[in-house]
Amino acid sequence: MDNPFQLITDAFAPDYQINLSIQGLDGSIMLTLSNSGRIVAKRMISAEQRNDPQRLKRLVQSIQFGIAIEQGHSAMAILEAMTDGGTRRRPPPTNKGRPRPAMGL
């Protein structure tokens, strides 16, 4: 089985600082992504999600989608890229204007 922490790191490390912290005895972890000192996304990842490669992949895509929408990218273009068999990379982060509040906070 692939290392779930490596999958998360590979998905976000090029663009964000990643903080993973244990949240409870049940094995849940908190993922915090930041860029230039501001929190971009914060998500709780359950042990079940972390240990199921397909669920973890969907969670990562969901976070990427949410960040891209917050940054003003077209939802249709993002969905098209996500369903294109992985042949295209997600839109790069941008810092247009003032920072927007992080999703889910």
MARNU-688993 format. One record per residue: z, x, y of N, C-alpha, C, O, CB in turn; residue in three letters; residue number from 1. Coordinates in nm, 2 decimals, decimal comma. Atoms other than C-alpha are relative to their C-alpha. Glycine has a CB too. Example, Ala and Ser with C-alpha at 12.3 -4.5 7.8 and 13.67 -1.06 7.14 Angstrom:
BEGIN
{pt {0,00; 0,09; -0,12}; {0,78; 1,23; -0,45}; {0,00; 0,09; 0,12}; {0,07; 0,19; 0,12}; {0,12; -0,10; 0,00}; 'ALA'; 1},
{pt {0,00; -0,09; -0,11}; {0,71; 1,37; -0,11}; {0,08; -0,08; 0,11}; {0,09; -0,03; 0,22}; {-0,14; 0,04; 0,05}; 'SER'; 2},
This chain:
BEGIN
{pt {0,00; 0,08; -0,12}; {0,00; 0,00; 0,00}; {0,00; 0,09; 0,12}; {0,07; 0,19; 0,13}; {0,12; -0,10; 0,00}; 'MET'; 1},
{pt {0,01; -0,07; -0,12}; {-0,08; 0,12; 0,35}; {0,14; -0,01; 0,07}; {0,21; -0,11; 0,06}; {-0,11; -0,05; 0,09}; 'ASP'; 2},
{pt {-0,12; -0,01; -0,08}; {0,21; 0,22; 0,58}; {-0,01; -0,10; 0,11}; {-0,10; -0,08; 0,20}; {0,03; 0,14; 0,05}; 'ASN'; 3},
{pt {0,02; 0,09; -0,11}; {0,26; -0,08; 0,81}; {0,03; 0,06; 0,14}; {-0,04; 0,02; 0,24}; {0,10; -0,12; -0,02}; 'PRO'; 4},
{pt {-0,03; -0,06; -0,13}; {0,40; 0,14; 1,09}; {-0,12; 0,08; 0,04}; {-0,15; 0,09; 0,16}; {0,13; 0,09; -0,01}; 'PHE'; 5},
{pt {0,12; -0,08; -0,03}; {0,09; 0,36; 1,07}; {-0,11; -0,09; 0,05}; {-0,18; -0,06; 0,14}; {-0,05; 0,08; -0,12}; 'GLN'; 6},
{pt {0,10; 0,10; -0,05}; {-0,13; 0,05; 1,10}; {0,02; -0,04; 0,14}; {-0,07; -0,05; 0,22}; {0,00; -0,12; -0,10}; 'LEU'; 7},
{pt {-0,03; 0,04; -0,14}; {0,05; -0,06; 1,41}; {-0,03; 0,11; 0,10}; {-0,09; 0,09; 0,20}; {0,15; -0,04; 0,01}; 'ILE'; 8},
{pt {0,02; -0,12; -0,09}; {0,04; 0,29; 1,56}; {-0,15; 0,02; 0,02}; {-0,19; 0,04; 0,13}; {0,06; 0,12; -0,06}; 'THR'; 9},
{pt {0,14; -0,02; -0,02}; {-0,33; 0,33; 1,49}; {-0,07; -0,11; 0,08}; {-0,16; -0,08; 0,16}; {-0,07; 0,00; -0,14}; 'ASP'; 10},
{pt {0,06; 0,11; -0,08}; {-0,41; -0,01; 1,65}; {0,03; 0,01; 0,15}; {-0,05; -0,02; 0,23}; {0,05; -0,13; -0,05}; 'ALA'; 11},
{pt {-0,04; 0,01; -0,14}; {-0,22; 0,05; 1,97}; {0,02; 0,14; 0,07}; {0,02; 0,14; 0,19}; {0,12; -0,08; 0,01}; 'PHE'; 12},
{pt {-0,03; -0,13; -0,06}; {-0,15; 0,42; 2,02}; {-0,10; 0,06; 0,10}; {-0,06; 0,12; 0,20}; {0,02; 0,10; -0,10}; 'ALA'; 13},
{pt {0,09; -0,06; -0,10}; {-0,47; 0,51; 2,20}; {0,02; -0,06; 0,15}; {-0,01; 0,01; 0,24}; {-0,14; -0,03; -0,04}; 'PRO'; 14},
{pt {-0,01; 0,06; -0,13}; {-0,38; 0,27; 2,49}; {0,14; -0,03; 0,05}; {0,16; -0,05; 0,17}; {-0,07; -0,13; -0,01}; 'ASP'; 15},
{pt {-0,13; 0,04; -0,03}; {-0,01; 0,20; 2,48}; {0,11; 0,09; -0,06}; {0,09; 0,16; -0,16}; {0,03; -0,14; -0,04}; 'TYR'; 16},
{pt {-0,11; -0,06; 0,06}; {0,33; 0,36; 2,43}; {0,06; -0,11; -0,10}; {0,07; -0,23; -0,06}; {0,11; 0,05; 0,11}; 'GLN'; 17},
{pt {-0,05; 0,09; 0,11}; {0,48; 0,20; 2,11}; {0,15; 0,03; -0,03}; {0,19; 0,14; -0,04}; {-0,08; 0,01; -0,13}; 'ILE'; 18},
{pt {-0,14; -0,01; 0,04}; {0,85; 0,13; 2,04}; {0,02; -0,10; -0,11}; {0,00; -0,22; -0,09}; {0,09; -0,02; 0,13}; 'ASN'; 19},
{pt {-0,04; 0,09; 0,11}; {0,95; -0,01; 1,71}; {0,15; 0,01; -0,03}; {0,20; 0,12; -0,04}; {-0,08; 0,03; -0,13}; 'LEU'; 20},
{pt {-0,15; -0,01; 0,02}; {1,32; -0,10; 1,67}; {0,04; -0,11; -0,10}; {-0,01; -0,22; -0,10}; {0,07; -0,02; 0,13}; 'SER'; 21},
{pt {-0,06; 0,09; 0,10}; {1,51; -0,26; 1,38}; {0,08; -0,11; 0,07}; {0,16; -0,07; 0,16}; {0,08; 0,08; -0,11}; 'ILE'; 22},
{pt {-0,07; 0,11; -0,07}; {1,64; -0,60; 1,48}; {0,10; -0,07; -0,09}; {0,19; -0,13; -0,03}; {-0,10; -0,10; 0,04}; 'GLN'; 23},
{pt {-0,10; 0,07; 0,09}; {1,84; -0,72; 1,18}; {0,00; 0,05; -0,14}; {-0,08; 0,13; -0,18}; {-0,03; -0,15; 0,00}; 'GLY'; 24},
{pt {-0,01; -0,04; 0,14}; {1,95; -0,68; 0,83}; {-0,11; -0,05; -0,09}; {-0,13; -0,01; -0,20}; {0,14; -0,04; -0,05}; 'LEU'; 25},
{pt {0,11; 0,06; 0,07}; {1,66; -0,89; 0,72}; {-0,12; 0,08; 0,00}; {-0,22; 0,05; -0,07}; {-0,03; -0,14; 0,05}; 'ASP'; 26},
{pt {0,12; -0,09; 0,00}; {1,42; -0,61; 0,79}; {-0,10; -0,03; 0,12}; {-0,20; 0,04; 0,13}; {-0,07; -0,01; -0,12}; 'GLY'; 27},
{pt {0,09; 0,03; -0,11}; {1,27; -0,76; 1,11}; {0,00; 0,12; 0,10}; {0,10; 0,18; 0,11}; {0,03; -0,13; 0,06}; 'SER'; 28},
{pt {0,01; -0,10; -0,11}; {1,15; -0,52; 1,38}; {-0,06; -0,06; 0,12}; {-0,13; -0,16; 0,12}; {-0,09; 0,12; -0,05}; 'ILE'; 29},
{pt {0,06; 0,04; -0,12}; {1,07; -0,56; 1,74}; {-0,10; 0,11; 0,04}; {-0,08; 0,23; 0,05}; {0,11; -0,01; 0,11}; 'MET'; 30},
{pt {0,11; -0,09; -0,05}; {0,74; -0,41; 1,86}; {-0,01; -0,02; 0,15}; {-0,03; -0,13; 0,20}; {-0,14; -0,04; -0,07}; 'LEU'; 31},
{pt {0,02; 0,01; -0,14}; {0,72; -0,33; 2,23}; {-0,11; 0,10; 0,04}; {-0,10; 0,22; 0,00}; {0,14; 0,04; 0,08}; 'THR'; 32},
{pt {0,11; -0,08; -0,05}; {0,40; -0,20; 2,39}; {0,01; 0,01; 0,15}; {0,04; -0,09; 0,22}; {-0,14; -0,06; -0,04}; 'LEU'; 33},
{pt {-0,01; -0,02; -0,14}; {0,41; -0,05; 2,73}; {-0,12; 0,09; 0,05}; {-0,17; 0,17; -0,03}; {0,13; 0,06; 0,05}; 'SER'; 34},
{pt {0,10; -0,08; -0,06}; {0,16; 0,11; 2,97}; {0,04; 0,03; 0,14}; {0,07; -0,07; 0,22}; {-0,14; -0,08; -0,01}; 'ASN'; 35},
{pt {-0,04; -0,04; -0,13}; {0,24; 0,30; 3,28}; {0,14; -0,05; 0,04}; {0,16; -0,09; 0,15}; {-0,10; -0,04; 0,10}; 'SER'; 36},
{pt {-0,14; 0,04; -0,02}; {0,61; 0,21; 3,25}; {0,02; -0,15; 0,01}; {0,13; -0,20; 0,03}; {0,03; 0,05; 0,13}; 'GLY'; 37},
{pt {-0,02; 0,14; 0,00}; {0,55; -0,17; 3,23}; {-0,02; -0,06; -0,14}; {-0,12; -0,01; -0,21}; {-0,08; -0,07; 0,10}; 'ARG'; 38},
{pt {0,02; 0,06; 0,13}; {0,59; -0,38; 2,92}; {-0,12; -0,09; 0,00}; {-0,14; -0,18; 0,08}; {0,13; -0,09; -0,04}; 'ILE'; 39},
{pt {0,13; 0,07; 0,01}; {0,25; -0,52; 2,81}; {0,02; -0,12; -0,10}; {-0,03; -0,23; -0,08}; {-0,11; 0,09; -0,04}; 'VAL'; 40},
{pt {-0,02; 0,10; 0,11}; {0,36; -0,71; 2,49}; {0,13; 0,04; -0,07}; {0,17; 0,15; -0,09}; {-0,12; 0,00; -0,09}; 'ALA'; 41},
{pt {-0,12; -0,02; 0,08}; {0,68; -0,76; 2,29}; {0,00; -0,11; -0,10}; {-0,01; -0,23; -0,07}; {0,13; -0,01; 0,09}; 'LYS'; 42},
{pt {0,01; 0,09; 0,11}; {0,67; -0,92; 1,95}; {0,10; 0,03; -0,11}; {0,12; 0,15; -0,14}; {-0,14; 0,00; -0,06}; 'ARG'; 43},
{pt {-0,08; -0,02; 0,12}; {0,91; -0,97; 1,66}; {-0,09; 0,00; -0,12}; {-0,17; -0,09; -0,13}; {0,12; -0,11; 0,00}; 'MET'; 44},
{pt {0,07; -0,01; 0,12}; {0,77; -0,87; 1,33}; {0,09; -0,02; -0,12}; {0,18; 0,06; -0,14}; {-0,09; 0,13; -0,01}; 'ILE'; 45},
{pt {-0,09; 0,02; 0,12}; {0,93; -1,02; 1,02}; {-0,03; 0,09; -0,11}; {-0,13; 0,16; -0,11}; {-0,01; -0,15; -0,04}; 'SER'; 46},
{pt {0,02; -0,08; 0,12}; {0,98; -0,83; 0,70}; {-0,12; -0,05; -0,08}; {-0,20; 0,03; -0,13}; {0,13; 0,01; -0,08}; 'ALA'; 47},
{pt {0,11; 0,06; 0,07}; {0,73; -1,07; 0,54}; {-0,13; 0,04; 0,06}; {-0,23; 0,08; -0,01}; {0,02; -0,15; -0,01}; 'GLU'; 48},
{pt {0,12; -0,04; -0,07}; {0,47; -1,00; 0,80}; {-0,03; 0,15; -0,02}; {-0,14; 0,19; -0,05}; {0,00; -0,03; 0,15}; 'GLN'; 49},
{pt {0,01; -0,15; 0,01}; {0,53; -0,62; 0,79}; {-0,05; 0,04; -0,14}; {-0,12; 0,14; -0,15}; {0,13; 0,06; 0,03}; 'ARG'; 50},
{pt {0,03; -0,04; 0,14}; {0,50; -0,61; 0,41}; {-0,13; -0,06; -0,06}; {-0,16; -0,03; -0,17}; {0,11; -0,03; -0,09}; 'ASN'; 51},
{pt {0,13; 0,06; 0,04}; {0,18; -0,82; 0,38}; {-0,11; 0,05; 0,09}; {-0,12; 0,01; 0,20}; {0,01; -0,16; 0,01}; 'ASP'; 52},
{pt {0,10; -0,06; -0,08}; {-0,12; -0,62; 0,49}; {-0,09; -0,10; 0,08}; {-0,13; -0,07; 0,19}; {-0,09; 0,09; -0,09}; 'PRO'; 53},
{pt {0,09; 0,10; -0,07}; {-0,33; -0,93; 0,57}; {0,07; -0,07; 0,12}; {0,02; -0,08; 0,22}; {-0,05; -0,11; -0,10}; 'GLN'; 54},
{pt {-0,08; 0,07; -0,10}; {-0,05; -1,10; 0,77}; {0,02; 0,10; 0,12}; {0,01; 0,06; 0,24}; {0,13; -0,05; -0,05}; 'ARG'; 55},
{pt {-0,02; -0,10; -0,10}; {0,01; -0,77; 0,96}; {-0,13; 0,02; 0,08}; {-0,12; 0,03; 0,20}; {0,05; 0,13; -0,06}; 'LEU'; 56},
{pt {0,13; -0,02; -0,07}; {-0,36; -0,73; 1,04}; {-0,02; -0,12; 0,09}; {-0,07; -0,09; 0,21}; {-0,11; 0,01; -0,11}; 'LYS'; 57},
{pt {0,02; 0,12; -0,09}; {-0,37; -1,09; 1,18}; {0,09; 0,01; 0,12}; {0,05; -0,03; 0,23}; {0,02; -0,13; -0,08}; 'ARG'; 58},
{pt {-0,09; -0,01; -0,11}; {-0,06; -1,02; 1,38}; {-0,05; 0,10; 0,11}; {-0,04; 0,07; 0,23}; {0,14; 0,04; -0,05}; 'LEU'; 59},
{pt {0,05; -0,11; -0,09}; {-0,21; -0,70; 1,53}; {-0,12; -0,06; 0,08}; {-0,12; -0,04; 0,20}; {-0,04; 0,12; -0,08}; 'VAL'; 60},
{pt {0,11; 0,06; -0,07}; {-0,53; -0,89; 1,61}; {0,04; -0,10; 0,11}; {-0,01; -0,11; 0,22}; {-0,10; -0,07; -0,10}; 'GLN'; 61},
{pt {-0,06; 0,10; -0,09}; {-0,33; -1,17; 1,77}; {0,05; 0,07; 0,13}; {0,03; 0,02; 0,24}; {0,10; -0,08; -0,07}; 'SER'; 62},
{pt {-0,05; -0,08; -0,11}; {-0,15; -0,92; 1,99}; {-0,11; 0,06; 0,09}; {-0,11; 0,05; 0,21}; {0,10; 0,11; -0,04}; 'ILE'; 63},
{pt {0,11; -0,05; -0,07}; {-0,47; -0,75; 2,09}; {-0,07; -0,11; 0,08}; {-0,11; -0,09; 0,19}; {-0,10; 0,07; -0,10}; 'GLN'; 64},
{pt {0,07; 0,12; -0,06}; {-0,63; -1,09; 2,17}; {0,08; -0,04; 0,12}; {0,03; -0,06; 0,23}; {-0,02; -0,11; -0,10}; 'PHE'; 65},
{pt {-0,09; 0,05; -0,11}; {-0,33; -1,19; 2,39}; {0,00; 0,10; 0,11}; {-0,01; 0,06; 0,23}; {0,14; -0,01; -0,05}; 'GLY'; 66},
{pt {0,00; -0,10; -0,11}; {-0,33; -0,86; 2,58}; {-0,14; -0,01; 0,07}; {-0,14; 0,00; 0,20}; {0,02; 0,14; -0,06}; 'ILE'; 67},
{pt {0,13; 0,00; -0,06}; {-0,71; -0,88; 2,64}; {-0,01; -0,12; 0,09}; {-0,07; -0,11; 0,20}; {-0,11; 0,00; -0,11}; 'ALA'; 68},
{pt {0,01; 0,12; -0,08}; {-0,68; -1,24; 2,77}; {0,08; 0,02; 0,13}; {0,04; -0,01; 0,24}; {0,05; -0,12; -0,08}; 'ILE'; 69},
{pt {-0,09; -0,03; -0,12}; {-0,39; -1,13; 3,00}; {-0,07; 0,09; 0,10}; {-0,05; 0,08; 0,22}; {0,13; 0,06; -0,04}; 'GLU'; 70},
{pt {0,07; -0,09; -0,09}; {-0,62; -0,86; 3,14}; {-0,13; -0,05; 0,05}; {-0,20; 0,02; 0,13}; {-0,03; 0,13; -0,08}; 'GLN'; 71},
{pt {0,11; 0,07; -0,06}; {-0,89; -1,11; 3,22}; {-0,13; 0,01; -0,07}; {-0,24; -0,02; -0,02}; {-0,02; 0,06; 0,13}; 'GLY'; 72},
{pt {0,12; -0,01; 0,08}; {-1,14; -1,04; 2,94}; {-0,04; -0,14; -0,05}; {0,05; -0,23; -0,06}; {0,02; 0,10; -0,12}; 'HIS'; 73},
{pt {0,05; 0,13; 0,05}; {-1,35; -1,33; 2,81}; {0,05; -0,03; -0,14}; {0,03; 0,06; -0,23}; {-0,16; 0,00; 0,00}; 'SER'; 74},
{pt {-0,05; 0,04; 0,13}; {-1,19; -1,51; 2,52}; {-0,11; -0,01; -0,10}; {-0,10; 0,04; -0,22}; {0,07; -0,14; 0,01}; 'ALA'; 75},
{pt {0,11; 0,01; 0,10}; {-1,53; -1,58; 2,36}; {-0,05; 0,14; -0,04}; {-0,08; 0,16; -0,16}; {-0,12; -0,08; 0,07}; 'MET'; 76},
{pt {0,05; -0,14; 0,03}; {-1,64; -1,21; 2,38}; {0,10; 0,07; -0,09}; {0,06; 0,14; -0,18}; {-0,02; 0,08; 0,13}; 'ALA'; 77},
{pt {-0,10; -0,07; 0,08}; {-1,31; -1,10; 2,23}; {0,00; -0,06; -0,14}; {0,00; 0,01; -0,24}; {0,14; -0,02; 0,06}; 'ILE'; 78},
{pt {0,01; 0,07; 0,13}; {-1,33; -1,36; 1,95}; {-0,12; 0,05; -0,08}; {-0,12; 0,08; -0,20}; {0,00; -0,15; 0,01}; 'LEU'; 79},
{pt {0,13; -0,05; 0,06}; {-1,69; -1,25; 1,88}; {0,02; 0,14; -0,06}; {-0,02; 0,17; -0,17}; {-0,11; 0,00; 0,10}; 'GLU'; 80},
{pt {-0,02; -0,14; 0,04}; {-1,58; -0,88; 1,86}; {0,09; 0,00; -0,12}; {0,08; 0,08; -0,21}; {0,05; 0,08; 0,11}; 'ALA'; 81},
{pt {-0,10; 0,00; 0,11}; {-1,29; -0,97; 1,63}; {-0,06; -0,05; -0,13}; {-0,02; -0,01; -0,24}; {0,12; -0,09; 0,04}; 'MET'; 82},
{pt {0,06; 0,06; 0,12}; {-1,51; -1,16; 1,39}; {-0,13; 0,07; -0,04}; {-0,20; 0,02; -0,13}; {-0,03; -0,15; 0,02}; 'THR'; 83},
{pt {0,13; -0,07; 0,03}; {-1,80; -0,91; 1,39}; {0,02; 0,10; -0,11}; {-0,05; 0,20; -0,11}; {-0,05; 0,07; 0,13}; 'ASP'; 84},
{pt {-0,02; -0,09; 0,11}; {-1,67; -0,74; 1,08}; {0,06; 0,13; 0,04}; {0,05; 0,23; -0,03}; {-0,13; 0,03; -0,07}; 'GLY'; 85},
{pt {-0,07; -0,12; -0,04}; {-1,48; -0,48; 1,28}; {-0,09; 0,11; 0,05}; {-0,05; 0,22; 0,06}; {0,08; 0,05; -0,11}; 'GLY'; 86},
{pt {0,09; -0,10; -0,04}; {-1,79; -0,31; 1,40}; {0,01; 0,04; 0,14}; {-0,04; 0,14; 0,19}; {-0,14; -0,04; -0,03}; 'THR'; 87},
{pt {-0,02; -0,03; -0,14}; {-1,69; -0,33; 1,76}; {0,15; 0,02; 0,03}; {0,23; -0,05; -0,03}; {-0,06; -0,11; 0,09}; 'ARG'; 88},
{pt {-0,14; -0,03; -0,04}; {-1,37; -0,20; 1,93}; {0,04; -0,11; 0,10}; {-0,05; -0,16; 0,18}; {0,02; 0,14; 0,05}; 'ARG'; 89},
{pt {-0,05; 0,09; -0,10}; {-1,16; -0,43; 2,14}; {-0,02; 0,05; 0,14}; {-0,03; 0,17; 0,15}; {0,15; -0,03; -0,02}; 'ARG'; 90},
{pt {0,02; -0,04; -0,14}; {-1,20; -0,42; 2,52}; {0,11; 0,10; 0,04}; {0,23; 0,07; 0,00}; {-0,01; -0,12; 0,09}; 'PRO'; 91},
{pt {-0,11; -0,10; -0,04}; {-1,01; -0,12; 2,67}; {0,09; -0,07; 0,10}; {0,05; -0,16; 0,17}; {-0,06; 0,12; 0,06}; 'PRO'; 92},
{pt {-0,10; 0,06; -0,10}; {-0,70; -0,20; 2,88}; {-0,05; 0,04; 0,14}; {-0,11; 0,14; 0,17}; {0,14; 0,05; -0,02}; 'PRO'; 93},
{pt {0,03; -0,02; -0,14}; {-0,75; -0,23; 3,25}; {0,12; -0,02; 0,09}; {0,21; -0,10; 0,04}; {-0,12; -0,08; 0,05}; 'THR'; 94},
{pt {-0,11; 0,03; -0,09}; {-0,51; -0,22; 3,54}; {-0,05; -0,05; 0,13}; {-0,02; 0,01; 0,24}; {0,08; 0,14; 0,02}; 'ASN'; 95},
{pt {0,05; 0,06; -0,12}; {-0,69; -0,44; 3,79}; {0,11; -0,07; 0,08}; {0,19; -0,14; 0,02}; {-0,12; -0,10; -0,04}; 'LYS'; 96},
{pt {-0,10; 0,07; -0,09}; {-0,48; -0,55; 4,08}; {0,14; 0,03; -0,04}; {0,17; 0,14; -0,09}; {-0,02; -0,15; -0,01}; 'GLY'; 97},
{pt {-0,14; -0,03; 0,04}; {-0,11; -0,59; 4,03}; {0,03; -0,04; -0,14}; {-0,05; -0,12; -0,20}; {0,09; -0,09; 0,10}; 'ARG'; 98},
{pt {-0,03; 0,03; 0,14}; {0,05; -0,60; 3,69}; {0,03; -0,14; -0,02}; {0,09; -0,21; 0,06}; {0,12; 0,09; -0,04}; 'PRO'; 99},
{pt {-0,03; 0,14; 0,04}; {0,07; -0,93; 3,52}; {0,12; 0,00; -0,09}; {0,15; 0,10; -0,16}; {-0,12; -0,07; -0,08}; 'ARG'; 100},
{pt {-0,11; 0,00; 0,09}; {0,38; -1,04; 3,33}; {-0,04; 0,01; -0,14}; {-0,15; -0,04; -0,18}; {0,09; -0,13; 0,02}; 'PRO'; 101},
{pt {0,03; -0,01; 0,14}; {0,39; -0,96; 2,96}; {0,00; -0,13; -0,07}; {0,08; -0,22; -0,03}; {0,09; 0,10; -0,07}; 'ALA'; 102},
{pt {0,01; 0,13; 0,08}; {0,30; -1,24; 2,72}; {0,13; -0,01; -0,09}; {0,17; 0,09; -0,14}; {-0,12; -0,01; -0,08}; 'MET'; 103},
{pt {-0,11; 0,02; 0,09}; {0,59; -1,39; 2,53}; {0,13; 0,04; 0,05}; {0,23; 0,04; -0,03}; {-0,03; 0,07; -0,13}; 'GLY'; 104},
{pt {-0,13; -0,04; -0,05}; {0,86; -1,27; 2,76}; {0,06; -0,11; 0,09}; {0,17; -0,09; 0,14}; {-0,01; 0,13; 0,08}; 'LEU'; 105},
